Amino acid sequence: ATKFKRGVYPPPKEPNLTQKLTKLADSGVPILIVHGKQDMLVPASNSIKLAQIVGADLAIIDKCGHLPMEECPDEFLDIVERFLAQRCNT
């Protein structure tokens, strides 16, 4: 089994997530970033910076790690439903 070091891993070089999200935002597509506050792989500061760059909505879930949709499904779904209701006219 491969042992991973704890820490920050750079995003893959291709595709460039920031460029893709900026393109979506520029076209008027609302963007939501959901991040677990206790994520041990990617610090919340990365999502905060990304949200600022692309003008995305950001939700940080406390007591949640790298997979908020699996670790905190009820809170994750509440966040997504509110986002859709507010930003997507659903």
PDB file of N, CA, C and O in Angstrom:
ATOM      1  N   ALA A   1       0.845  -1.187   0.000  1.00  0.00           N
ATOM      2  CA  ALA A   1       0.000   0.000   0.000  1.00  0.00           C
ATOM      3  C   ALA A   1       0.884   1.242   0.000  1.00  0.00           C
ATOM      4  O   ALA A   1       1.936   1.276   0.639  1.00  0.00           O
ATOM      5  N   THR A   2       0.448   2.227  -0.707  1.00  0.00           N
ATOM      6  CA  THR A   2       1.181   3.488  -0.781  1.00  0.00           C
ATOM      7  C   THR A   2       0.880   4.310   0.455  1.00  0.00           C
ATOM      8  O   THR A   2      -0.279   4.457   0.844  1.00  0.00           O
ATOM      9  N   LYS A   3       1.912   4.842   1.067  1.00  0.00           N
ATOM     10  CA  LYS A   3       1.721   5.702   2.236  1.00  0.00           C
ATOM     11  C   LYS A   3       1.825   7.147   1.781  1.00  0.00           C
ATOM     12  O   LYS A   3       2.819   7.539   1.170  1.00  0.00           O
ATOM     13  N   PHE A   4       0.801   7.943   2.077  1.00  0.00           N
ATOM     14  CA  PHE A   4       0.788   9.339   1.684  1.00  0.00           C
ATOM     15  C   PHE A   4       1.238  10.218   2.834  1.00  0.00           C
ATOM     16  O   PHE A   4       0.892   9.974   3.990  1.00  0.00           O
ATOM     17  N   LYS A   5       2.002  11.230   2.514  1.00  0.00           N
ATOM     18  CA  LYS A   5       2.402  12.206   3.519  1.00  0.00           C
ATOM     19  C   LYS A   5       1.261  13.180   3.728  1.00  0.00           C
ATOM     20  O   LYS A   5       0.591  13.582   2.777  1.00  0.00           O
ATOM     21  N   ARG A   6       1.047  13.553   4.964  1.00  0.00           N
ATOM     22  CA  ARG A   6       0.031  14.544   5.276  1.00  0.00           C
ATOM     23  C   ARG A   6       0.533  15.908   4.832  1.00  0.00           C
ATOM     24  O   ARG A   6       1.694  16.252   5.054  1.00  0.00           O
ATOM     25  N   GLY A   7      -0.333  16.676   4.212  1.00  0.00           N
ATOM     26  CA  GLY A   7       0.083  18.005   3.797  1.00  0.00           C
ATOM     27  C   GLY A   7      -0.704  18.484   2.602  1.00  0.00           C
ATOM     28  O   GLY A   7      -1.724  17.905   2.229  1.00  0.00           O
ATOM     29  N   VAL A   8      -0.217  19.540   2.016  1.00  0.00           N
ATOM     30  CA  VAL A   8      -0.893  20.154   0.883  1.00  0.00           C
ATOM     31  C   VAL A   8      -0.313  19.599  -0.401  1.00  0.00           C
ATOM     32  O   VAL A   8       0.902  19.585  -0.598  1.00  0.00           O
ATOM     33  N   TYR A   9      -1.190  19.146  -1.261  1.00  0.00           N
ATOM     34  CA  TYR A   9      -0.769  18.653  -2.562  1.00  0.00           C
ATOM     35  C   TYR A   9      -1.199  19.662  -3.612  1.00  0.00           C
ATOM     36  O   TYR A   9      -2.331  20.143  -3.580  1.00  0.00           O
ATOM     37  N   PRO A  10      -0.320  19.986  -4.533  1.00  0.00           N
ATOM     38  CA  PRO A  10      -0.698  20.967  -5.563  1.00  0.00           C
ATOM     39  C   PRO A  10      -1.783  20.377  -6.452  1.00  0.00           C
ATOM     40  O   PRO A  10      -1.832  19.163  -6.653  1.00  0.00           O
ATOM     41  N   PRO A  11      -2.656  21.237  -6.986  1.00  0.00           N
ATOM     42  CA  PRO A  11      -3.671  20.737  -7.903  1.00  0.00           C
ATOM     43  C   PRO A  11      -3.016  20.216  -9.179  1.00  0.00           C
ATOM     44  O   PRO A  11      -1.914  20.643  -9.524  1.00  0.00           O
ATOM     45  N   PRO A  12      -3.674  19.308  -9.876  1.00  0.00           N
ATOM     46  CA  PRO A  12      -3.080  18.821 -11.122  1.00  0.00           C
ATOM     47  C   PRO A  12      -2.882  19.961 -12.110  1.00  0.00           C
ATOM     48  O   PRO A  12      -3.671  20.905 -12.158  1.00  0.00           O
ATOM     49  N   LYS A  13      -1.820  19.859 -12.895  1.00  0.00           N
ATOM     50  CA  LYS A  13      -1.505  20.926 -13.846  1.00  0.00           C
ATOM     51  C   LYS A  13      -2.565  21.026 -14.941  1.00  0.00           C
ATOM     52  O   LYS A  13      -2.838  22.130 -15.412  1.00  0.00           O
ATOM     53  N   GLU A  14      -3.160  19.938 -15.353  1.00  0.00           N
ATOM     54  CA  GLU A  14      -4.210  19.936 -16.368  1.00  0.00           C
ATOM     55  C   GLU A  14      -5.366  19.115 -15.843  1.00  0.00           C
ATOM     56  O   GLU A  14      -5.114  18.018 -15.345  1.00  0.00           O
ATOM     57  N   PRO A  15      -6.549  19.529 -15.907  1.00  0.00           N
ATOM     58  CA  PRO A  15      -6.971  20.863 -16.315  1.00  0.00           C
ATOM     59  C   PRO A  15      -6.787  21.863 -15.182  1.00  0.00           C
ATOM     60  O   PRO A  15      -6.825  21.490 -14.010  1.00  0.00           O
ATOM     61  N   ASN A  16      -6.591  23.115 -15.523  1.00  0.00           N
ATOM     62  CA  ASN A  16      -6.399  24.159 -14.528  1.00  0.00           C
ATOM     63  C   ASN A  16      -7.763  24.563 -13.962  1.00  0.00           C
ATOM     64  O   ASN A  16      -8.564  25.209 -14.637  1.00  0.00           O
ATOM     65  N   LEU A  17      -8.007  24.174 -12.724  1.00  0.00           N
ATOM     66  CA  LEU A  17      -9.307  24.408 -12.102  1.00  0.00           C
ATOM     67  C   LEU A  17      -9.647  25.891 -12.019  1.00  0.00           C
ATOM     68  O   LEU A  17     -10.783  26.281 -12.288  1.00  0.00           O
ATOM     69  N   THR A  18      -8.685  26.712 -11.654  1.00  0.00           N
ATOM     70  CA  THR A  18      -8.946  28.148 -11.549  1.00  0.00           C
ATOM     71  C   THR A  18      -9.386  28.723 -12.886  1.00  0.00           C
ATOM     72  O   THR A  18     -10.338  29.502 -12.938  1.00  0.00           O
ATOM     73  N   GLN A  19      -8.714  28.355 -13.958  1.00  0.00           N
ATOM     74  CA  GLN A  19      -9.084  28.859 -15.283  1.00  0.00           C
ATOM     75  C   GLN A  19     -10.469  28.381 -15.696  1.00  0.00           C
ATOM     76  O   GLN A  19     -11.253  29.154 -16.248  1.00  0.00           O
ATOM     77  N   LYS A  20     -10.776  27.113 -15.434  1.00  0.00           N
ATOM     78  CA  LYS A  20     -12.082  26.577 -15.807  1.00  0.00           C
ATOM     79  C   LYS A  20     -13.201  27.242 -15.002  1.00  0.00           C
ATOM     80  O   LYS A  20     -14.246  27.581 -15.557  1.00  0.00           O
ATOM     81  N   LEU A  21     -12.987  27.429 -13.707  1.00  0.00           N
ATOM     82  CA  LEU A  21     -14.014  28.072 -12.881  1.00  0.00           C
ATOM     83  C   LEU A  21     -14.176  29.538 -13.247  1.00  0.00           C
ATOM     84  O   LEU A  21     -15.293  30.056 -13.235  1.00  0.00           O
ATOM     85  N   THR A  22     -13.090  30.209 -13.568  1.00  0.00           N
ATOM     86  CA  THR A  22     -13.168  31.607 -13.994  1.00  0.00           C
ATOM     87  C   THR A  22     -13.976  31.714 -15.285  1.00  0.00           C
ATOM     88  O   THR A  22     -14.801  32.616 -15.431  1.00  0.00           O
ATOM     89  N   LYS A  23     -13.741  30.804 -16.211  1.00  0.00           N
ATOM     90  CA  LYS A  23     -14.493  30.800 -17.472  1.00  0.00           C
ATOM     91  C   LYS A  23     -15.985  30.594 -17.200  1.00  0.00           C
ATOM     92  O   LYS A  23     -16.826  31.274 -17.787  1.00  0.00           O
ATOM     93  N   LEU A  24     -16.308  29.660 -16.312  1.00  0.00           N
ATOM     94  CA  LEU A  24     -17.717  29.444 -15.954  1.00  0.00           C
ATOM     95  C   LEU A  24     -18.320  30.690 -15.313  1.00  0.00           C
ATOM     96  O   LEU A  24     -19.416  31.115 -15.678  1.00  0.00           O
ATOM     97  N   ALA A  25     -17.604  31.267 -14.364  1.00  0.00           N
ATOM     98  CA  ALA A  25     -18.097  32.460 -13.668  1.00  0.00           C
ATOM     99  C   ALA A  25     -18.301  33.607 -14.648  1.00  0.00           C
ATOM    100  O   ALA A  25     -19.295  34.328 -14.564  1.00  0.00           O
ATOM    101  N   ASP A  26     -17.370  33.777 -15.570  1.00  0.00           N
ATOM    102  CA  ASP A  26     -17.475  34.844 -16.568  1.00  0.00           C
ATOM    103  C   ASP A  26     -18.685  34.653 -17.476  1.00  0.00           C
ATOM    104  O   ASP A  26     -19.220  35.618 -18.022  1.00  0.00           O
ATOM    105  N   SER A  27     -19.111  33.404 -17.632  1.00  0.00           N
ATOM    106  CA  SER A  27     -20.276  33.137 -18.475  1.00  0.00           C
ATOM    107  C   SER A  27     -21.585  33.232 -17.691  1.00  0.00           C
ATOM    108  O   SER A  27     -22.665  33.032 -18.246  1.00  0.00           O
ATOM    109  N   GLY A  28     -21.478  33.538 -16.394  1.00  0.00           N
ATOM    110  CA  GLY A  28     -22.677  33.720 -15.581  1.00  0.00           C
ATOM    111  C   GLY A  28     -23.128  32.490 -14.813  1.00  0.00           C
ATOM    112  O   GLY A  28     -24.177  32.517 -14.168  1.00  0.00           O
ATOM    113  N   VAL A  29     -22.361  31.418 -14.869  1.00  0.00           N
ATOM    114  CA  VAL A  29     -22.726  30.202 -14.141  1.00  0.00           C
ATOM    115  C   VAL A  29     -22.371  30.387 -12.664  1.00  0.00           C
ATOM    116  O   VAL A  29     -21.218  30.665 -12.337  1.00  0.00           O
ATOM    117  N   PRO A  30     -23.359  30.236 -11.765  1.00  0.00           N
ATOM    118  CA  PRO A  30     -23.045  30.350 -10.336  1.00  0.00           C
ATOM    119  C   PRO A  30     -22.204  29.157  -9.876  1.00  0.00           C
ATOM    120  O   PRO A  30     -22.423  28.020 -10.294  1.00  0.00           O
ATOM    121  N   ILE A  31     -21.245  29.447  -9.013  1.00  0.00           N
ATOM    122  CA  ILE A  31     -20.319  28.416  -8.543  1.00  0.00           C
ATOM    123  C   ILE A  31     -20.379  28.343  -7.023  1.00  0.00           C
ATOM    124  O   ILE A  31     -20.364  29.366  -6.337  1.00  0.00           O
ATOM    125  N   LEU A  32     -20.446  27.120  -6.508  1.00  0.00           N
ATOM    126  CA  LEU A  32     -20.425  26.866  -5.069  1.00  0.00           C
ATOM    127  C   LEU A  32     -19.232  25.975  -4.754  1.00  0.00           C
ATOM    128  O   LEU A  32     -19.038  24.932  -5.378  1.00  0.00           O
ATOM    129  N   ILE A  33     -18.444  26.395  -3.786  1.00  0.00           N
ATOM    130  CA  ILE A  33     -17.334  25.575  -3.284  1.00  0.00           C
ATOM    131  C   ILE A  33     -17.690  25.197  -1.847  1.00  0.00           C
ATOM    132  O   ILE A  33     -17.976  26.064  -1.021  1.00  0.00           O
ATOM    133  N   VAL A  34     -17.670  23.893  -1.556  1.00  0.00           N
ATOM    134  CA  VAL A  34     -17.941  23.395  -0.209  1.00  0.00           C
ATOM    135  C   VAL A  34     -16.670  22.735   0.290  1.00  0.00           C
ATOM    136  O   VAL A  34     -16.092  21.886  -0.389  1.00  0.00           O
ATOM    137  N   HIS A  35     -16.237  23.129   1.480  1.00  0.00           N
ATOM    138  CA  HIS A  35     -14.956  22.653   2.019  1.00  0.00           C
ATOM    139  C   HIS A  35     -15.137  22.218   3.465  1.00  0.00           C
ATOM    140  O   HIS A  35     -15.833  22.882   4.234  1.00  0.00           O
ATOM    141  N   GLY A  36     -14.516  21.111   3.834  1.00  0.00           N
ATOM    142  CA  GLY A  36     -14.503  20.660   5.227  1.00  0.00           C
ATOM    143  C   GLY A  36     -13.414  21.370   6.005  1.00  0.00           C
ATOM    144  O   GLY A  36     -12.256  21.388   5.588  1.00  0.00           O
ATOM    145  N   LYS A  37     -13.783  21.955   7.135  1.00  0.00           N
ATOM    146  CA  LYS A  37     -12.818  22.738   7.931  1.00  0.00           C
ATOM    147  C   LYS A  37     -11.652  21.883   8.429  1.00  0.00           C
ATOM    148  O   LYS A  37     -10.535  22.383   8.556  1.00  0.00           O
ATOM    149  N   GLN A  38     -11.894  20.615   8.709  1.00  0.00           N
ATOM    150  CA  GLN A  38     -10.838  19.741   9.220  1.00  0.00           C
ATOM    151  C   GLN A  38     -10.195  18.911   8.105  1.00  0.00           C
ATOM    152  O   GLN A  38      -9.613  17.861   8.379  1.00  0.00           O
ATOM    153  N   ASP A  39     -10.289  19.360   6.875  1.00  0.00           N
ATOM    154  CA  ASP A  39      -9.650  18.682   5.749  1.00  0.00           C
ATOM    155  C   ASP A  39      -8.149  18.652   5.993  1.00  0.00           C
ATOM    156  O   ASP A  39      -7.519  19.699   6.138  1.00  0.00           O
ATOM    157  N   MET A  40      -7.578  17.456   6.038  1.00  0.00           N
ATOM    158  CA  MET A  40      -6.143  17.302   6.298  1.00  0.00           C
ATOM    159  C   MET A  40      -5.330  17.250   5.005  1.00  0.00           C
ATOM    160  O   MET A  40      -4.100  17.256   5.050  1.00  0.00           O
ATOM    161  N   LEU A  41      -6.004  17.199   3.853  1.00  0.00           N
ATOM    162  CA  LEU A  41      -5.291  17.150   2.575  1.00  0.00           C
ATOM    163  C   LEU A  41      -5.172  18.514   1.922  1.00  0.00           C
ATOM    164  O   LEU A  41      -4.116  18.874   1.402  1.00  0.00           O
ATOM    165  N   VAL A  42      -6.266  19.275   1.952  1.00  0.00           N
ATOM    166  CA  VAL A  42      -6.286  20.590   1.310  1.00  0.00           C
ATOM    167  C   VAL A  42      -6.753  21.612   2.343  1.00  0.00           C
ATOM    168  O   VAL A  42      -7.859  21.478   2.865  1.00  0.00           O
ATOM    169  N   PRO A  43      -5.958  22.614   2.652  1.00  0.00           N
ATOM    170  CA  PRO A  43      -6.373  23.594   3.655  1.00  0.00           C
ATOM    171  C   PRO A  43      -7.529  24.457   3.147  1.00  0.00           C
ATOM    172  O   PRO A  43      -7.649  24.720   1.951  1.00  0.00           O
ATOM    173  N   ALA A  44      -8.366  24.885   4.072  1.00  0.00           N
ATOM    174  CA  ALA A  44      -9.501  25.742   3.727  1.00  0.00           C
ATOM    175  C   ALA A  44      -9.037  27.023   3.048  1.00  0.00           C
ATOM    176  O   ALA A  44      -9.770  27.591   2.239  1.00  0.00           O
ATOM    177  N   SER A  45      -7.849  27.480   3.362  1.00  0.00           N
ATOM    178  CA  SER A  45      -7.339  28.706   2.738  1.00  0.00           C
ATOM    179  C   SER A  45      -7.281  28.583   1.214  1.00  0.00           C
ATOM    180  O   SER A  45      -7.436  29.581   0.511  1.00  0.00           O
ATOM    181  N   ASN A  46      -7.057  27.364   0.692  1.00  0.00           N
ATOM    182  CA  ASN A  46      -7.056  27.167  -0.764  1.00  0.00           C
ATOM    183  C   ASN A  46      -8.435  27.466  -1.345  1.00  0.00           C
ATOM    184  O   ASN A  46      -8.549  28.141  -2.369  1.00  0.00           O
ATOM    185  N   SER A  47      -9.478  26.964  -0.692  1.00  0.00           N
ATOM    186  CA  SER A  47     -10.841  27.197  -1.179  1.00  0.00           C
ATOM    187  C   SER A  47     -11.248  28.651  -0.999  1.00  0.00           C
ATOM    188  O   SER A  47     -11.964  29.208  -1.831  1.00  0.00           O
ATOM    189  N   ILE A  48     -10.794  29.260   0.077  1.00  0.00           N
ATOM    190  CA  ILE A  48     -11.095  30.680   0.303  1.00  0.00           C
ATOM    191  C   ILE A  48     -10.493  31.515  -0.828  1.00  0.00           C
ATOM    192  O   ILE A  48     -11.163  32.378  -1.395  1.00  0.00           O
ATOM    193  N   LYS A  49      -9.231  31.253  -1.148  1.00  0.00           N
ATOM    194  CA  LYS A  49      -8.566  31.992  -2.228  1.00  0.00           C
ATOM    195  C   LYS A  49      -9.247  31.734  -3.572  1.00  0.00           C
ATOM    196  O   LYS A  49      -9.485  32.664  -4.342  1.00  0.00           O
ATOM    197  N   LEU A  50      -9.554  30.482  -3.845  1.00  0.00           N
ATOM    198  CA  LEU A  50     -10.195  30.135  -5.112  1.00  0.00           C
ATOM    199  C   LEU A  50     -11.554  30.822  -5.239  1.00  0.00           C
ATOM    200  O   LEU A  50     -11.883  31.364  -6.294  1.00  0.00           O
ATOM    201  N   ALA A  51     -12.338  30.799  -4.168  1.00  0.00           N
ATOM    202  CA  ALA A  51     -13.651  31.450  -4.191  1.00  0.00           C
ATOM    203  C   ALA A  51     -13.515  32.948  -4.455  1.00  0.00           C
ATOM    204  O   ALA A  51     -14.318  33.527  -5.187  1.00  0.00           O
ATOM    205  N   GLN A  52     -12.507  33.570  -3.866  1.00  0.00           N
ATOM    206  CA  GLN A  52     -12.284  34.998  -4.096  1.00  0.00           C
ATOM    207  C   GLN A  52     -11.886  35.269  -5.543  1.00  0.00           C
ATOM    208  O   GLN A  52     -12.348  36.239  -6.144  1.00  0.00           O
ATOM    209  N   ILE A  53     -11.039  34.423  -6.098  1.00  0.00           N
ATOM    210  CA  ILE A  53     -10.557  34.620  -7.470  1.00  0.00           C
ATOM    211  C   ILE A  53     -11.708  34.511  -8.469  1.00  0.00           C
ATOM    212  O   ILE A  53     -11.823  35.334  -9.377  1.00  0.00           O
ATOM    213  N   VAL A  54     -12.553  33.501  -8.305  1.00  0.00           N
ATOM    214  CA  VAL A  54     -13.595  33.241  -9.310  1.00  0.00           C
ATOM    215  C   VAL A  54     -14.957  33.813  -8.926  1.00  0.00           C
ATOM    216  O   VAL A  54     -15.913  33.701  -9.693  1.00  0.00           O
ATOM    217  N   GLY A  55     -15.052  34.428  -7.741  1.00  0.00           N
ATOM    218  CA  GLY A  55     -16.323  34.998  -7.309  1.00  0.00           C
ATOM    219  C   GLY A  55     -17.357  33.950  -6.943  1.00  0.00           C
ATOM    220  O   GLY A  55     -18.554  34.147  -7.150  1.00  0.00           O
ATOM    221  N   ALA A  56     -16.894  32.842  -6.402  1.00  0.00           N
ATOM    222  CA  ALA A  56     -17.785  31.738  -6.041  1.00  0.00           C
ATOM    223  C   ALA A  56     -18.352  31.920  -4.641  1.00  0.00           C
ATOM    224  O   ALA A  56     -17.765  32.598  -3.799  1.00  0.00           O
ATOM    225  N   ASP A  57     -19.503  31.304  -4.410  1.00  0.00           N
ATOM    226  CA  ASP A  57     -20.020  31.172  -3.054  1.00  0.00           C
ATOM    227  C   ASP A  57     -19.174  30.111  -2.360  1.00  0.00           C
ATOM    228  O   ASP A  57     -18.729  29.154  -2.995  1.00  0.00           O
ATOM    229  N   LEU A  58     -18.952  30.278  -1.064  1.00  0.00           N
ATOM    230  CA  LEU A  58     -18.116  29.349  -0.312  1.00  0.00           C
ATOM    231  C   LEU A  58     -18.811  28.959   0.966  1.00  0.00           C
ATOM    232  O   LEU A  58     -19.326  29.808   1.694  1.00  0.00           O
ATOM    233  N   ALA A  59     -18.824  27.660   1.238  1.00  0.00           N
ATOM    234  CA  ALA A  59     -19.337  27.144   2.504  1.00  0.00           C
ATOM    235  C   ALA A  59     -18.256  26.258   3.110  1.00  0.00           C
ATOM    236  O   ALA A  59     -17.747  25.346   2.457  1.00  0.00           O
ATOM    237  N   ILE A  60     -17.914  26.533   4.357  1.00  0.00           N
ATOM    238  CA  ILE A  60     -16.946  25.706   5.075  1.00  0.00           C
ATOM    239  C   ILE A  60     -17.702  25.005   6.191  1.00  0.00           C
ATOM    240  O   ILE A  60     -18.305  25.649   7.049  1.00  0.00           O
ATOM    241  N   ILE A  61     -17.664  23.685   6.169  1.00  0.00           N
ATOM    242  CA  ILE A  61     -18.402  22.882   7.151  1.00  0.00           C
ATOM    243  C   ILE A  61     -17.475  22.506   8.296  1.00  0.00           C
ATOM    244  O   ILE A  61     -16.440  21.871   8.094  1.00  0.00           O
ATOM    245  N   ASP A  62     -17.863  22.908   9.497  1.00  0.00           N
ATOM    246  CA  ASP A  62     -17.090  22.588  10.696  1.00  0.00           C
ATOM    247  C   ASP A  62     -17.229  21.098  11.016  1.00  0.00           C
ATOM    248  O   ASP A  62     -18.240  20.474  10.693  1.00  0.00           O
ATOM    249  N   LYS A  63     -16.219  20.550  11.644  1.00  0.00           N
ATOM    250  CA  LYS A  63     -16.190  19.141  12.041  1.00  0.00           C
ATOM    251  C   LYS A  63     -16.392  18.226  10.851  1.00  0.00           C
ATOM    252  O   LYS A  63     -17.118  17.234  10.920  1.00  0.00           O
ATOM    253  N   CYS A  64     -15.734  18.581   9.756  1.00  0.00           N
ATOM    254  CA  CYS A  64     -15.844  17.820   8.514  1.00  0.00           C
ATOM    255  C   CYS A  64     -14.485  17.829   7.833  1.00  0.00           C
ATOM    256  O   CYS A  64     -13.755  18.819   7.885  1.00  0.00           O
ATOM    257  N   GLY A  65     -14.157  16.718   7.197  1.00  0.00           N
ATOM    258  CA  GLY A  65     -12.857  16.602   6.560  1.00  0.00           C
ATOM    259  C   GLY A  65     -12.888  16.792   5.056  1.00  0.00           C
ATOM    260  O   GLY A  65     -13.567  17.684   4.546  1.00  0.00           O
ATOM    261  N   HIS A  66     -12.151  15.950   4.349  1.00  0.00           N
ATOM    262  CA  HIS A  66     -11.905  16.111   2.916  1.00  0.00           C
ATOM    263  C   HIS A  66     -13.117  15.789   2.035  1.00  0.00           C
ATOM    264  O   HIS A  66     -13.186  16.248   0.895  1.00  0.00           O
ATOM    265  N   LEU A  67     -14.053  15.020   2.541  1.00  0.00           N
ATOM    266  CA  LEU A  67     -15.204  14.591   1.733  1.00  0.00           C
ATOM    267  C   LEU A  67     -16.511  15.010   2.391  1.00  0.00           C
ATOM    268  O   LEU A  67     -17.225  14.164   2.929  1.00  0.00           O
ATOM    269  N   PRO A  68     -16.836  16.296   2.359  1.00  0.00           N
ATOM    270  CA  PRO A  68     -18.034  16.760   3.068  1.00  0.00           C
ATOM    271  C   PRO A  68     -19.321  16.101   2.592  1.00  0.00           C
ATOM    272  O   PRO A  68     -20.249  15.931   3.382  1.00  0.00           O
ATOM    273  N   MET A  69     -19.395  15.727   1.318  1.00  0.00           N
ATOM    274  CA  MET A  69     -20.615  15.106   0.818  1.00  0.00           C
ATOM    275  C   MET A  69     -20.834  13.720   1.410  1.00  0.00           C
ATOM    276  O   MET A  69     -21.963  13.231   1.437  1.00  0.00           O
ATOM    277  N   GLU A  70     -19.774  13.086   1.881  1.00  0.00           N
ATOM    278  CA  GLU A  70     -19.887  11.776   2.512  1.00  0.00           C
ATOM    279  C   GLU A  70     -19.848  11.873   4.039  1.00  0.00           C
ATOM    280  O   GLU A  70     -20.556  11.139   4.729  1.00  0.00           O
ATOM    281  N   GLU A  71     -19.026  12.773   4.561  1.00  0.00           N
ATOM    282  CA  GLU A  71     -18.846  12.876   6.006  1.00  0.00           C
ATOM    283  C   GLU A  71     -19.983  13.644   6.686  1.00  0.00           C
ATOM    284  O   GLU A  71     -20.342  13.347   7.825  1.00  0.00           O
ATOM    285  N   CYS A  72     -20.540  14.619   5.991  1.00  0.00           N
ATOM    286  CA  CYS A  72     -21.591  15.482   6.547  1.00  0.00           C
ATOM    287  C   CYS A  72     -22.699  15.653   5.502  1.00  0.00           C
ATOM    288  O   CYS A  72     -22.981  16.772   5.073  1.00  0.00           O
ATOM    289  N   PRO A  73     -23.328  14.536   5.091  1.00  0.00           N
ATOM    290  CA  PRO A  73     -24.253  14.623   3.961  1.00  0.00           C
ATOM    291  C   PRO A  73     -25.459  15.533   4.189  1.00  0.00           C
ATOM    292  O   PRO A  73     -25.887  16.222   3.263  1.00  0.00           O
ATOM    293  N   ASP A  74     -26.010  15.549   5.387  1.00  0.00           N
ATOM    294  CA  ASP A  74     -27.193  16.385   5.640  1.00  0.00           C
ATOM    295  C   ASP A  74     -26.848  17.866   5.520  1.00  0.00           C
ATOM    296  O   ASP A  74     -27.569  18.627   4.874  1.00  0.00           O
ATOM    297  N   GLU A  75     -25.751  18.266   6.142  1.00  0.00           N
ATOM    298  CA  GLU A  75     -25.345  19.663   6.069  1.00  0.00           C
ATOM    299  C   GLU A  75     -24.937  20.039   4.636  1.00  0.00           C
ATOM    300  O   GLU A  75     -25.250  21.129   4.157  1.00  0.00           O
ATOM    301  N   PHE A  76     -24.237  19.122   3.966  1.00  0.00           N
ATOM    302  CA  PHE A  76     -23.836  19.356   2.584  1.00  0.00           C
ATOM    303  C   PHE A  76     -25.059  19.595   1.701  1.00  0.00           C
ATOM    304  O   PHE A  76     -25.090  20.547   0.921  1.00  0.00           O
ATOM    305  N   LEU A  77     -26.062  18.733   1.826  1.00  0.00           N
ATOM    306  CA  LEU A  77     -27.271  18.875   1.005  1.00  0.00           C
ATOM    307  C   LEU A  77     -28.027  20.158   1.342  1.00  0.00           C
ATOM    308  O   LEU A  77     -28.564  20.809   0.446  1.00  0.00           O
ATOM    309  N   ASP A  78     -28.076  20.526   2.613  1.00  0.00           N
ATOM    310  CA  ASP A  78     -28.721  21.791   2.991  1.00  0.00           C
ATOM    311  C   ASP A  78     -28.029  22.972   2.308  1.00  0.00           C
ATOM    312  O   ASP A  78     -28.690  23.876   1.797  1.00  0.00           O
ATOM    313  N   ILE A  79     -26.711  22.955   2.302  1.00  0.00           N
ATOM    314  CA  ILE A  79     -25.930  24.037   1.679  1.00  0.00           C
ATOM    315  C   ILE A  79     -26.213  24.087   0.177  1.00  0.00           C
ATOM    316  O   ILE A  79     -26.436  25.162  -0.379  1.00  0.00           O
ATOM    317  N   VAL A  80     -26.203  22.937  -0.468  1.00  0.00           N
ATOM    318  CA  VAL A  80     -26.436  22.892  -1.915  1.00  0.00           C
ATOM    319  C   VAL A  80     -27.865  23.332  -2.239  1.00  0.00           C
ATOM    320  O   VAL A  80     -28.079  24.086  -3.188  1.00  0.00           O
ATOM    321  N   GLU A  81     -28.831  22.871  -1.466  1.00  0.00           N
ATOM    322  CA  GLU A  81     -30.222  23.264  -1.716  1.00  0.00           C
ATOM    323  C   GLU A  81     -30.420  24.768  -1.551  1.00  0.00           C
ATOM    324  O   GLU A  81     -31.110  25.392  -2.358  1.00  0.00           O
ATOM    325  N   ARG A  82     -29.818  25.360  -0.509  1.00  0.00           N
ATOM    326  CA  ARG A  82     -29.917  26.815  -0.324  1.00  0.00           C
ATOM    327  C   ARG A  82     -29.265  27.562  -1.482  1.00  0.00           C
ATOM    328  O   ARG A  82     -29.808  28.548  -1.980  1.00  0.00           O
ATOM    329  N   PHE A  83     -28.102  27.084  -1.903  1.00  0.00           N
ATOM    330  CA  PHE A  83     -27.403  27.700  -3.027  1.00  0.00           C
ATOM    331  C   PHE A  83     -28.263  27.665  -4.289  1.00  0.00           C
ATOM    332  O   PHE A  83     -28.413  28.674  -4.978  1.00  0.00           O
ATOM    333  N   LEU A  84     -28.817  26.507  -4.579  1.00  0.00           N
ATOM    334  CA  LEU A  84     -29.650  26.377  -5.781  1.00  0.00           C
ATOM    335  C   LEU A  84     -30.882  27.270  -5.704  1.00  0.00           C
ATOM    336  O   LEU A  84     -31.267  27.895  -6.692  1.00  0.00           O
ATOM    337  N   ALA A  85     -31.489  27.326  -4.542  1.00  0.00           N
ATOM    338  CA  ALA A  85     -32.678  28.165  -4.379  1.00  0.00           C
ATOM    339  C   ALA A  85     -32.351  29.652  -4.544  1.00  0.00           C
ATOM    340  O   ALA A  85     -33.129  30.406  -5.128  1.00  0.00           O
ATOM    341  N   GLN A  86     -31.203  30.058  -4.028  1.00  0.00           N
ATOM    342  CA  GLN A  86     -30.827  31.485  -4.078  1.00  0.00           C
ATOM    343  C   GLN A  86     -30.223  31.890  -5.413  1.00  0.00           C
ATOM    344  O   GLN A  86     -30.519  32.971  -5.923  1.00  0.00           O
ATOM    345  N   ARG A  87     -29.389  31.044  -5.978  1.00  0.00           N
ATOM    346  CA  ARG A  87     -28.592  31.454  -7.141  1.00  0.00           C
ATOM    347  C   ARG A  87     -29.104  30.915  -8.474  1.00  0.00           C
ATOM    348  O   ARG A  87     -28.765  31.452  -9.529  1.00  0.00           O
ATOM    349  N   CYS A  88     -29.901  29.880  -8.439  1.00  0.00           N
ATOM    350  CA  CYS A  88     -30.293  29.222  -9.688  1.00  0.00           C
ATOM    351  C   CYS A  88     -31.795  29.269  -9.940  1.00  0.00           C
ATOM    352  O   CYS A  88     -32.297  28.617 -10.855  1.00  0.00           O
ATOM    353  N   ASN A  89     -32.506  30.041  -9.128  1.00  0.00           N
ATOM    354  CA  ASN A  89     -33.953  30.216  -9.308  1.00  0.00           C
ATOM    355  C   ASN A  89     -34.702  28.894  -9.394  1.00  0.00           C
ATOM    356  O   ASN A  89     -35.550  28.703 -10.266  1.00  0.00           O
ATOM    357  N   THR A  90     -34.378  27.980  -8.472  1.00  0.00           N
ATOM    358  CA  THR A  90     -35.091  26.706  -8.464  1.00  0.00           C
ATOM    359  C   THR A  90     -36.123  26.665  -7.384  1.00  0.00           C
ATOM    360  O   THR A  90     -36.820  25.661  -7.233  1.00  0.00           O
TER     361      THR A  90
END
